[in-house]
Amino acid sequence: MLLEKIKRRLFKLYNTLLLNHRNATFSKEIFFNGFLNIDNNQKQGAITLHDNLHLEKGIVIQIYGGSLTIKNDTFIGPYCCFYCHGGIEIGKNTLIAMHTCIVSSNHTIPNRESLIRNQPDIKLPTKIGNDVWIGANCTILGGVTIGDGAVIGAGSVVTKDIPPYAIAIGNPARVLKHRE
């Protein structure tokens, strides 16, 4: 029990120091259950973490000059990835299960004479509403808005907006029905 308390305090100390050096605004009421991996080597962009968040181990945050905002009472499962070029906003009381990847950009596709990797990113803000549940191993692509109260089934790939209170599944994700 004592060892567990020491471990959690080390997670909090390490992650707090990491966030302090990454242009981050954050609450003191964040539960860290592991180390975060935050890369903001461009020294631009911002991270805003609100109250009562539960952040599991292995979360990867790549700012790339964009922004990440996670609002109150949200749970982020282990090994989730956030690529924040165009900005990612996550609403209140949201659950994001393990191994989910959320991006906010895409690459341009050039002609055959040009290399894809040398093309600029297209910034596409991604917004996830309040009271959303995203199942395990989902991919949320850039430019998507997921409405309040929506449910995204495990393994889904969200390529288009999902309306409020919709239940969507599949690749690409399609609305199956709506919450009553």
PyMOL CGO cylinders between C-alpha atoms (Angstrom):
from pymol import cmd
from pymol.cgo import CYLINDER

trace = [
    CYLINDER, 0.00, 0.00, 0.00, 2.78, 2.44, 0.89, 0.3, 1, 1, 1, 1, 1, 1,
    CYLINDER, 2.78, 2.44, 0.89, 4.70, 1.51, -2.24, 0.3, 1, 1, 1, 1, 1, 1,
    CYLINDER, 4.70, 1.51, -2.24, 1.60, 2.18, -4.35, 0.3, 1, 1, 1, 1, 1, 1,
    CYLINDER, 1.60, 2.18, -4.35, 1.19, 5.65, -2.78, 0.3, 1, 1, 1, 1, 1, 1,
    CYLINDER, 1.19, 5.65, -2.78, 4.84, 6.45, -3.45, 0.3, 1, 1, 1, 1, 1, 1,
    CYLINDER, 4.84, 6.45, -3.45, 4.50, 5.28, -7.06, 0.3, 1, 1, 1, 1, 1, 1,
    CYLINDER, 4.50, 5.28, -7.06, 1.44, 7.48, -7.66, 0.3, 1, 1, 1, 1, 1, 1,
    CYLINDER, 1.44, 7.48, -7.66, 3.18, 10.50, -6.13, 0.3, 1, 1, 1, 1, 1, 1,
    CYLINDER, 3.18, 10.50, -6.13, 6.14, 9.93, -8.44, 0.3, 1, 1, 1, 1, 1, 1,
    CYLINDER, 6.14, 9.93, -8.44, 3.80, 9.77, -11.46, 0.3, 1, 1, 1, 1, 1, 1,
    CYLINDER, 3.80, 9.77, -11.46, 2.18, 13.02, -10.39, 0.3, 1, 1, 1, 1, 1, 1,
    CYLINDER, 2.18, 13.02, -10.39, 5.51, 14.77, -9.71, 0.3, 1, 1, 1, 1, 1, 1,
    CYLINDER, 5.51, 14.77, -9.71, 7.04, 13.63, -13.01, 0.3, 1, 1, 1, 1, 1, 1,
    CYLINDER, 7.04, 13.63, -13.01, 3.96, 14.51, -15.09, 0.3, 1, 1, 1, 1, 1, 1,
    CYLINDER, 3.96, 14.51, -15.09, 3.56, 17.88, -13.33, 0.3, 1, 1, 1, 1, 1, 1,
    CYLINDER, 3.56, 17.88, -13.33, 7.19, 18.77, -14.10, 0.3, 1, 1, 1, 1, 1, 1,
    CYLINDER, 7.19, 18.77, -14.10, 6.73, 17.59, -17.69, 0.3, 1, 1, 1, 1, 1, 1,
    CYLINDER, 6.73, 17.59, -17.69, 3.56, 19.67, -18.14, 0.3, 1, 1, 1, 1, 1, 1,
    CYLINDER, 3.56, 19.67, -18.14, 5.17, 22.75, -16.57, 0.3, 1, 1, 1, 1, 1, 1,
    CYLINDER, 5.17, 22.75, -16.57, 7.77, 22.75, -19.33, 0.3, 1, 1, 1, 1, 1, 1,
    CYLINDER, 7.77, 22.75, -19.33, 5.33, 22.19, -22.22, 0.3, 1, 1, 1, 1, 1, 1,
    CYLINDER, 5.33, 22.19, -22.22, 3.19, 25.37, -22.27, 0.3, 1, 1, 1, 1, 1, 1,
    CYLINDER, 3.19, 25.37, -22.27, 0.47, 23.57, -20.33, 0.3, 1, 1, 1, 1, 1, 1,
    CYLINDER, 0.47, 23.57, -20.33, -2.33, 24.83, -18.12, 0.3, 1, 1, 1, 1, 1, 1,
    CYLINDER, -2.33, 24.83, -18.12, -3.62, 22.19, -15.76, 0.3, 1, 1, 1, 1, 1, 1,
    CYLINDER, -3.62, 22.19, -15.76, -5.57, 21.59, -12.58, 0.3, 1, 1, 1, 1, 1, 1,
    CYLINDER, -5.57, 21.59, -12.58, -4.11, 20.10, -9.44, 0.3, 1, 1, 1, 1, 1, 1,
    CYLINDER, -4.11, 20.10, -9.44, -6.98, 17.58, -9.42, 0.3, 1, 1, 1, 1, 1, 1,
    CYLINDER, -6.98, 17.58, -9.42, -5.65, 15.16, -12.04, 0.3, 1, 1, 1, 1, 1, 1,
    CYLINDER, -5.65, 15.16, -12.04, -5.18, 11.46, -11.34, 0.3, 1, 1, 1, 1, 1, 1,
    CYLINDER, -5.18, 11.46, -11.34, -2.13, 10.11, -13.13, 0.3, 1, 1, 1, 1, 1, 1,
    CYLINDER, -2.13, 10.11, -13.13, -1.83, 6.32, -13.25, 0.3, 1, 1, 1, 1, 1, 1,
    CYLINDER, -1.83, 6.32, -13.25, 1.42, 6.30, -15.17, 0.3, 1, 1, 1, 1, 1, 1,
    CYLINDER, 1.42, 6.30, -15.17, 3.84, 8.44, -17.10, 0.3, 1, 1, 1, 1, 1, 1,
    CYLINDER, 3.84, 8.44, -17.10, 2.67, 10.67, -19.93, 0.3, 1, 1, 1, 1, 1, 1,
    CYLINDER, 2.67, 10.67, -19.93, 4.69, 11.00, -23.14, 0.3, 1, 1, 1, 1, 1, 1,
    CYLINDER, 4.69, 11.00, -23.14, 4.38, 14.63, -24.26, 0.3, 1, 1, 1, 1, 1, 1,
    CYLINDER, 4.38, 14.63, -24.26, 6.34, 15.94, -27.22, 0.3, 1, 1, 1, 1, 1, 1,
    CYLINDER, 6.34, 15.94, -27.22, 6.16, 19.66, -27.84, 0.3, 1, 1, 1, 1, 1, 1,
    CYLINDER, 6.16, 19.66, -27.84, 9.62, 20.24, -29.19, 0.3, 1, 1, 1, 1, 1, 1,
    CYLINDER, 9.62, 20.24, -29.19, 8.38, 23.06, -31.41, 0.3, 1, 1, 1, 1, 1, 1,
    CYLINDER, 8.38, 23.06, -31.41, 7.65, 25.08, -28.23, 0.3, 1, 1, 1, 1, 1, 1,
    CYLINDER, 7.65, 25.08, -28.23, 4.38, 26.20, -29.78, 0.3, 1, 1, 1, 1, 1, 1,
    CYLINDER, 4.38, 26.20, -29.78, 0.85, 25.08, -29.10, 0.3, 1, 1, 1, 1, 1, 1,
    CYLINDER, 0.85, 25.08, -29.10, -0.85, 24.48, -25.78, 0.3, 1, 1, 1, 1, 1, 1,
    CYLINDER, -0.85, 24.48, -25.78, -2.20, 21.81, -23.46, 0.3, 1, 1, 1, 1, 1, 1,
    CYLINDER, -2.20, 21.81, -23.46, -5.15, 22.61, -21.19, 0.3, 1, 1, 1, 1, 1, 1,
    CYLINDER, -5.15, 22.61, -21.19, -6.21, 19.97, -18.66, 0.3, 1, 1, 1, 1, 1, 1,
    CYLINDER, -6.21, 19.97, -18.66, -9.26, 20.73, -16.51, 0.3, 1, 1, 1, 1, 1, 1,
    CYLINDER, -9.26, 20.73, -16.51, -10.37, 19.32, -13.12, 0.3, 1, 1, 1, 1, 1, 1,
    CYLINDER, -10.37, 19.32, -13.12, -10.90, 15.70, -12.08, 0.3, 1, 1, 1, 1, 1, 1,
    CYLINDER, -10.90, 15.70, -12.08, -9.22, 13.99, -15.02, 0.3, 1, 1, 1, 1, 1, 1,
    CYLINDER, -9.22, 13.99, -15.02, -8.08, 10.38, -14.87, 0.3, 1, 1, 1, 1, 1, 1,
    CYLINDER, -8.08, 10.38, -14.87, -5.13, 9.79, -17.19, 0.3, 1, 1, 1, 1, 1, 1,
    CYLINDER, -5.13, 9.79, -17.19, -3.85, 6.22, -17.50, 0.3, 1, 1, 1, 1, 1, 1,
    CYLINDER, -3.85, 6.22, -17.50, -0.34, 5.06, -18.36, 0.3, 1, 1, 1, 1, 1, 1,
    CYLINDER, -0.34, 5.06, -18.36, 1.31, 5.29, -21.74, 0.3, 1, 1, 1, 1, 1, 1,
    CYLINDER, 1.31, 5.29, -21.74, -0.68, 8.22, -23.13, 0.3, 1, 1, 1, 1, 1, 1,
    CYLINDER, -0.68, 8.22, -23.13, 1.15, 9.90, -26.03, 0.3, 1, 1, 1, 1, 1, 1,
    CYLINDER, 1.15, 9.90, -26.03, 0.54, 13.59, -26.76, 0.3, 1, 1, 1, 1, 1, 1,
    CYLINDER, 0.54, 13.59, -26.76, 2.18, 15.15, -29.85, 0.3, 1, 1, 1, 1, 1, 1,
    CYLINDER, 2.18, 15.15, -29.85, 1.34, 18.86, -29.95, 0.3, 1, 1, 1, 1, 1, 1,
    CYLINDER, 1.34, 18.86, -29.95, 3.02, 19.83, -33.27, 0.3, 1, 1, 1, 1, 1, 1,
    CYLINDER, 3.02, 19.83, -33.27, 2.12, 23.51, -32.72, 0.3, 1, 1, 1, 1, 1, 1,
    CYLINDER, 2.12, 23.51, -32.72, -1.59, 22.73, -32.20, 0.3, 1, 1, 1, 1, 1, 1,
    CYLINDER, -1.59, 22.73, -32.20, -3.54, 22.36, -28.97, 0.3, 1, 1, 1, 1, 1, 1,
    CYLINDER, -3.54, 22.36, -28.97, -5.15, 19.78, -26.70, 0.3, 1, 1, 1, 1, 1, 1,
    CYLINDER, -5.15, 19.78, -26.70, -7.98, 20.65, -24.31, 0.3, 1, 1, 1, 1, 1, 1,
    CYLINDER, -7.98, 20.65, -24.31, -9.49, 18.00, -22.03, 0.3, 1, 1, 1, 1, 1, 1,
    CYLINDER, -9.49, 18.00, -22.03, -12.42, 19.20, -19.93, 0.3, 1, 1, 1, 1, 1, 1,
    CYLINDER, -12.42, 19.20, -19.93, -13.63, 18.15, -16.46, 0.3, 1, 1, 1, 1, 1, 1,
    CYLINDER, -13.63, 18.15, -16.46, -14.32, 14.61, -15.24, 0.3, 1, 1, 1, 1, 1, 1,
    CYLINDER, -14.32, 14.61, -15.24, -12.90, 12.83, -18.28, 0.3, 1, 1, 1, 1, 1, 1,
    CYLINDER, -12.90, 12.83, -18.28, -11.17, 9.44, -18.37, 0.3, 1, 1, 1, 1, 1, 1,
    CYLINDER, -11.17, 9.44, -18.37, -8.40, 8.66, -20.89, 0.3, 1, 1, 1, 1, 1, 1,
    CYLINDER, -8.40, 8.66, -20.89, -7.47, 4.97, -21.03, 0.3, 1, 1, 1, 1, 1, 1,
    CYLINDER, -7.47, 4.97, -21.03, -3.99, 3.51, -21.36, 0.3, 1, 1, 1, 1, 1, 1,
    CYLINDER, -3.99, 3.51, -21.36, -1.94, 3.93, -24.53, 0.3, 1, 1, 1, 1, 1, 1,
    CYLINDER, -1.94, 3.93, -24.53, -4.16, 6.51, -26.19, 0.3, 1, 1, 1, 1, 1, 1,
    CYLINDER, -4.16, 6.51, -26.19, -2.47, 8.79, -28.74, 0.3, 1, 1, 1, 1, 1, 1,
    CYLINDER, -2.47, 8.79, -28.74, -3.29, 12.41, -29.53, 0.3, 1, 1, 1, 1, 1, 1,
    CYLINDER, -3.29, 12.41, -29.53, -1.79, 14.12, -32.60, 0.3, 1, 1, 1, 1, 1, 1,
    CYLINDER, -1.79, 14.12, -32.60, -2.75, 17.75, -32.11, 0.3, 1, 1, 1, 1, 1, 1,
    CYLINDER, -2.75, 17.75, -32.11, -1.63, 19.65, -35.26, 0.3, 1, 1, 1, 1, 1, 1,
    CYLINDER, -1.63, 19.65, -35.26, -5.05, 21.24, -35.86, 0.3, 1, 1, 1, 1, 1, 1,
    CYLINDER, -5.05, 21.24, -35.86, -6.32, 21.16, -32.28, 0.3, 1, 1, 1, 1, 1, 1,
    CYLINDER, -6.32, 21.16, -32.28, -8.23, 18.54, -30.30, 0.3, 1, 1, 1, 1, 1, 1,
    CYLINDER, -8.23, 18.54, -30.30, -10.98, 19.40, -27.82, 0.3, 1, 1, 1, 1, 1, 1,
    CYLINDER, -10.98, 19.40, -27.82, -12.51, 16.75, -25.54, 0.3, 1, 1, 1, 1, 1, 1,
    CYLINDER, -12.51, 16.75, -25.54, -15.65, 17.61, -23.58, 0.3, 1, 1, 1, 1, 1, 1,
    CYLINDER, -15.65, 17.61, -23.58, -16.73, 16.94, -20.00, 0.3, 1, 1, 1, 1, 1, 1,
    CYLINDER, -16.73, 16.94, -20.00, -17.59, 13.50, -18.57, 0.3, 1, 1, 1, 1, 1, 1,
    CYLINDER, -17.59, 13.50, -18.57, -16.13, 11.67, -21.56, 0.3, 1, 1, 1, 1, 1, 1,
    CYLINDER, -16.13, 11.67, -21.56, -14.69, 8.15, -21.57, 0.3, 1, 1, 1, 1, 1, 1,
    CYLINDER, -14.69, 8.15, -21.57, -11.96, 7.24, -24.06, 0.3, 1, 1, 1, 1, 1, 1,
    CYLINDER, -11.96, 7.24, -24.06, -10.92, 3.60, -23.86, 0.3, 1, 1, 1, 1, 1, 1,
    CYLINDER, -10.92, 3.60, -23.86, -7.45, 2.15, -24.36, 0.3, 1, 1, 1, 1, 1, 1,
    CYLINDER, -7.45, 2.15, -24.36, -5.45, 2.29, -27.59, 0.3, 1, 1, 1, 1, 1, 1,
    CYLINDER, -5.45, 2.29, -27.59, -7.59, 5.01, -29.17, 0.3, 1, 1, 1, 1, 1, 1,
    CYLINDER, -7.59, 5.01, -29.17, -5.88, 7.38, -31.60, 0.3, 1, 1, 1, 1, 1, 1,
    CYLINDER, -5.88, 7.38, -31.60, -7.21, 10.89, -32.23, 0.3, 1, 1, 1, 1, 1, 1,
    CYLINDER, -7.21, 10.89, -32.23, -5.68, 13.05, -34.96, 0.3, 1, 1, 1, 1, 1, 1,
    CYLINDER, -5.68, 13.05, -34.96, -6.34, 16.60, -36.11, 0.3, 1, 1, 1, 1, 1, 1,
    CYLINDER, -6.34, 16.60, -36.11, -4.59, 16.74, -39.46, 0.3, 1, 1, 1, 1, 1, 1,
    CYLINDER, -4.59, 16.74, -39.46, -4.03, 14.93, -42.71, 0.3, 1, 1, 1, 1, 1, 1,
    CYLINDER, -4.03, 14.93, -42.71, -1.41, 14.95, -45.45, 0.3, 1, 1, 1, 1, 1, 1,
    CYLINDER, -1.41, 14.95, -45.45, -1.89, 16.39, -48.89, 0.3, 1, 1, 1, 1, 1, 1,
    CYLINDER, -1.89, 16.39, -48.89, -1.57, 13.89, -51.72, 0.3, 1, 1, 1, 1, 1, 1,
    CYLINDER, -1.57, 13.89, -51.72, 0.77, 15.24, -54.39, 0.3, 1, 1, 1, 1, 1, 1,
    CYLINDER, 0.77, 15.24, -54.39, 1.32, 14.15, -57.95, 0.3, 1, 1, 1, 1, 1, 1,
    CYLINDER, 1.32, 14.15, -57.95, 3.72, 11.26, -58.67, 0.3, 1, 1, 1, 1, 1, 1,
    CYLINDER, 3.72, 11.26, -58.67, 6.70, 13.57, -59.08, 0.3, 1, 1, 1, 1, 1, 1,
    CYLINDER, 6.70, 13.57, -59.08, 6.60, 14.70, -55.42, 0.3, 1, 1, 1, 1, 1, 1,
    CYLINDER, 6.60, 14.70, -55.42, 7.20, 12.75, -52.24, 0.3, 1, 1, 1, 1, 1, 1,
    CYLINDER, 7.20, 12.75, -52.24, 4.20, 12.41, -49.95, 0.3, 1, 1, 1, 1, 1, 1,
    CYLINDER, 4.20, 12.41, -49.95, 6.37, 12.80, -46.85, 0.3, 1, 1, 1, 1, 1, 1,
    CYLINDER, 6.37, 12.80, -46.85, 7.53, 16.25, -48.01, 0.3, 1, 1, 1, 1, 1, 1,
    CYLINDER, 7.53, 16.25, -48.01, 4.00, 17.64, -48.24, 0.3, 1, 1, 1, 1, 1, 1,
    CYLINDER, 4.00, 17.64, -48.24, 2.56, 19.96, -45.60, 0.3, 1, 1, 1, 1, 1, 1,
    CYLINDER, 2.56, 19.96, -45.60, -0.06, 18.85, -43.11, 0.3, 1, 1, 1, 1, 1, 1,
    CYLINDER, -0.06, 18.85, -43.11, -3.63, 20.03, -43.48, 0.3, 1, 1, 1, 1, 1, 1,
    CYLINDER, -3.63, 20.03, -43.48, -4.82, 21.13, -40.04, 0.3, 1, 1, 1, 1, 1, 1,
    CYLINDER, -4.82, 21.13, -40.04, -8.27, 19.72, -39.25, 0.3, 1, 1, 1, 1, 1, 1,
    CYLINDER, -8.27, 19.72, -39.25, -9.66, 20.53, -35.78, 0.3, 1, 1, 1, 1, 1, 1,
    CYLINDER, -9.66, 20.53, -35.78, -11.24, 17.56, -34.02, 0.3, 1, 1, 1, 1, 1, 1,
    CYLINDER, -11.24, 17.56, -34.02, -13.96, 17.99, -31.40, 0.3, 1, 1, 1, 1, 1, 1,
    CYLINDER, -13.96, 17.99, -31.40, -15.43, 15.40, -29.05, 0.3, 1, 1, 1, 1, 1, 1,
    CYLINDER, -15.43, 15.40, -29.05, -18.51, 16.51, -27.12, 0.3, 1, 1, 1, 1, 1, 1,
    CYLINDER, -18.51, 16.51, -27.12, -19.61, 16.02, -23.52, 0.3, 1, 1, 1, 1, 1, 1,
    CYLINDER, -19.61, 16.02, -23.52, -20.67, 12.60, -22.16, 0.3, 1, 1, 1, 1, 1, 1,
    CYLINDER, -20.67, 12.60, -22.16, -19.15, 10.69, -25.09, 0.3, 1, 1, 1, 1, 1, 1,
    CYLINDER, -19.15, 10.69, -25.09, -17.96, 7.09, -24.82, 0.3, 1, 1, 1, 1, 1, 1,
    CYLINDER, -17.96, 7.09, -24.82, -15.31, 5.98, -27.29, 0.3, 1, 1, 1, 1, 1, 1,
    CYLINDER, -15.31, 5.98, -27.29, -14.63, 2.24, -27.18, 0.3, 1, 1, 1, 1, 1, 1,
    CYLINDER, -14.63, 2.24, -27.18, -11.25, 0.53, -27.25, 0.3, 1, 1, 1, 1, 1, 1,
    CYLINDER, -11.25, 0.53, -27.25, -8.93, 0.76, -30.24, 0.3, 1, 1, 1, 1, 1, 1,
    CYLINDER, -8.93, 0.76, -30.24, -10.83, 3.44, -32.16, 0.3, 1, 1, 1, 1, 1, 1,
    CYLINDER, -10.83, 3.44, -32.16, -9.38, 5.94, -34.62, 0.3, 1, 1, 1, 1, 1, 1,
    CYLINDER, -9.38, 5.94, -34.62, -10.86, 9.43, -34.81, 0.3, 1, 1, 1, 1, 1, 1,
    CYLINDER, -10.86, 9.43, -34.81, -9.66, 11.26, -37.92, 0.3, 1, 1, 1, 1, 1, 1,
    CYLINDER, -9.66, 11.26, -37.92, -9.04, 14.97, -38.38, 0.3, 1, 1, 1, 1, 1, 1,
    CYLINDER, -9.04, 14.97, -38.38, -11.90, 17.38, -38.95, 0.3, 1, 1, 1, 1, 1, 1,
    CYLINDER, -11.90, 17.38, -38.95, -14.47, 15.20, -37.18, 0.3, 1, 1, 1, 1, 1, 1,
    CYLINDER, -14.47, 15.20, -37.18, -16.98, 16.38, -34.58, 0.3, 1, 1, 1, 1, 1, 1,
    CYLINDER, -16.98, 16.38, -34.58, -18.54, 13.77, -32.29, 0.3, 1, 1, 1, 1, 1, 1,
    CYLINDER, -18.54, 13.77, -32.29, -21.73, 15.16, -30.75, 0.3, 1, 1, 1, 1, 1, 1,
    CYLINDER, -21.73, 15.16, -30.75, -22.66, 15.18, -27.06, 0.3, 1, 1, 1, 1, 1, 1,
    CYLINDER, -22.66, 15.18, -27.06, -23.76, 11.82, -25.66, 0.3, 1, 1, 1, 1, 1, 1,
    CYLINDER, -23.76, 11.82, -25.66, -22.54, 9.77, -28.65, 0.3, 1, 1, 1, 1, 1, 1,
    CYLINDER, -22.54, 9.77, -28.65, -21.17, 6.23, -28.32, 0.3, 1, 1, 1, 1, 1, 1,
    CYLINDER, -21.17, 6.23, -28.32, -18.45, 4.94, -30.67, 0.3, 1, 1, 1, 1, 1, 1,
    CYLINDER, -18.45, 4.94, -30.67, -18.12, 1.15, -30.76, 0.3, 1, 1, 1, 1, 1, 1,
    CYLINDER, -18.12, 1.15, -30.76, -14.76, -0.55, -30.19, 0.3, 1, 1, 1, 1, 1, 1,
    CYLINDER, -14.76, -0.55, -30.19, -12.49, -0.72, -33.22, 0.3, 1, 1, 1, 1, 1, 1,
    CYLINDER, -12.49, -0.72, -33.22, -14.40, 1.94, -35.16, 0.3, 1, 1, 1, 1, 1, 1,
    CYLINDER, -14.40, 1.94, -35.16, -12.77, 4.42, -37.54, 0.3, 1, 1, 1, 1, 1, 1,
    CYLINDER, -12.77, 4.42, -37.54, -14.59, 7.76, -37.41, 0.3, 1, 1, 1, 1, 1, 1,
    CYLINDER, -14.59, 7.76, -37.41, -14.15, 9.62, -40.73, 0.3, 1, 1, 1, 1, 1, 1,
    CYLINDER, -14.15, 9.62, -40.73, -17.24, 11.90, -40.61, 0.3, 1, 1, 1, 1, 1, 1,
    CYLINDER, -17.24, 11.90, -40.61, -19.21, 13.83, -38.00, 0.3, 1, 1, 1, 1, 1, 1,
    CYLINDER, -19.21, 13.83, -38.00, -21.33, 11.80, -35.59, 0.3, 1, 1, 1, 1, 1, 1,
    CYLINDER, -21.33, 11.80, -35.59, -24.54, 13.51, -34.38, 0.3, 1, 1, 1, 1, 1, 1,
    CYLINDER, -24.54, 13.51, -34.38, -25.43, 13.92, -30.70, 0.3, 1, 1, 1, 1, 1, 1,
    CYLINDER, -25.43, 13.92, -30.70, -26.61, 10.76, -28.91, 0.3, 1, 1, 1, 1, 1, 1,
    CYLINDER, -26.61, 10.76, -28.91, -25.83, 8.54, -31.90, 0.3, 1, 1, 1, 1, 1, 1,
    CYLINDER, -25.83, 8.54, -31.90, -24.38, 5.04, -31.50, 0.3, 1, 1, 1, 1, 1, 1,
    CYLINDER, -24.38, 5.04, -31.50, -21.87, 4.47, -34.30, 0.3, 1, 1, 1, 1, 1, 1,
    CYLINDER, -21.87, 4.47, -34.30, -19.79, 1.42, -35.18, 0.3, 1, 1, 1, 1, 1, 1,
    CYLINDER, -19.79, 1.42, -35.18, -17.58, 0.09, -37.95, 0.3, 1, 1, 1, 1, 1, 1,
    CYLINDER, -17.58, 0.09, -37.95, -14.94, 1.10, -40.47, 0.3, 1, 1, 1, 1, 1, 1,
    CYLINDER, -14.94, 1.10, -40.47, -15.93, 3.65, -41.51, 0.3, 1, 1, 1, 1, 1, 1,
    CYLINDER, -15.93, 3.65, -41.51, -18.17, 4.34, -38.51, 0.3, 1, 1, 1, 1, 1, 1,
    CYLINDER, -18.17, 4.34, -38.51, -21.87, 4.43, -39.35, 0.3, 1, 1, 1, 1, 1, 1,
    CYLINDER, -21.87, 4.43, -39.35, -24.75, 5.43, -37.11, 0.3, 1, 1, 1, 1, 1, 1,
    CYLINDER, -24.75, 5.43, -37.11, -26.57, 2.30, -35.99, 0.3, 1, 1, 1, 1, 1, 1,
    CYLINDER, -26.57, 2.30, -35.99, -29.18, 3.98, -33.80, 0.3, 1, 1, 1, 1, 1, 1,
    CYLINDER, -29.18, 3.98, -33.80, -29.60, 6.77, -31.24, 0.3, 1, 1, 1, 1, 1, 1,
    CYLINDER, -29.60, 6.77, -31.24, -29.63, 6.68, -27.45, 0.3, 1, 1, 1, 1, 1, 1,
    CYLINDER, -29.63, 6.68, -27.45, -33.13, 6.94, -26.01, 0.3, 1, 1, 1, 1, 1, 1,
]
cmd.load_cgo(trace, "trace")
